[in-house]
């Protein structure tokens, strides 16, 4: 059996006009994505409010999340957060001069 192996920090384009979303694996309704941000933020007045739980860890760079309550949470490499399904949130900003690489795991609500 061939076991897929990859490098999470590889193949990041030099120019990144938009955030880069790459699905790394998807099994039994669980999806794992790599997200690369470089100075990106959610569009003004845009909020994520997903049907799935999202566990996310910041591997490099820096970011600020904003919650629907108005609270902000700064993230540094190694910080992770579990975002329950239905929770209003947005990316307020990421570092402009460094790649912010996220690993996001999306879990169906029935998987809790």
WOPEFEN-V748124 format. One record per residue. N is the residue number from 1. D_FIRST is the distance of its C-alpha to the first C-alpha in Angstrom with 1 decimal. Layout:
<<N/D_FIRST> <N/D_FIRST>>
//
This chain:
<<1/0.0> <2/3.8> <3/6.3> <4/9.6> <5/12.5> <6/16.1> <7/19.7> <8/21.9> <9/25.1> <10/24.1> <11/25.2> <12/28.4> <13/31.1> <14/34.4> <15/36.3> <16/35.4> <17/38.1> <18/36.1> <19/33.6> <20/30.0> <21/27.6> <22/23.9> <23/21.5> <24/18.4> <25/16.8> <26/18.2> <27/17.3> <28/19.8> <29/22.7> <30/21.9> <31/21.9> <32/21.4> <33/23.4> <34/24.6> <35/28.3> <36/30.3> <37/34.1> <38/36.8> <39/40.2> <40/39.2> <41/40.5> <42/40.6> <43/43.3> <44/46.7> <45/47.2> <46/43.5> <47/41.7> <48/38.2> <49/38.4> <50/35.0> <51/34.2> <52/31.1> <53/31.1> <54/30.1> <55/29.1> <56/29.4> <57/29.5> <58/31.2> <59/29.3> <60/32.0> <61/35.4> <62/37.7> <63/38.5> <64/41.0> <65/40.2> <66/43.1> <67/43.3> <68/45.3> <69/47.8> <70/48.6> <71/47.1> <72/45.1> <73/42.3> <74/41.5> <75/37.9> <76/37.1> <77/33.7> <78/32.0> <79/34.0> <80/32.3> <81/33.8> <82/32.9> <83/34.6> <84/35.3> <85/35.1> <86/38.4> <87/39.4> <88/41.3> <89/40.2> <90/40.1> <91/39.3> <92/42.7> <93/41.7> <94/39.3> <95/40.2> <96/41.4> <97/40.8> <98/37.3> <99/34.0> <100/33.4> <101/29.7> <102/28.8> <103/25.6> <104/26.4> <105/24.7> <106/26.3> <107/26.4> <108/28.2> <109/31.4> <110/30.3> <111/27.4> <112/30.1>>
//
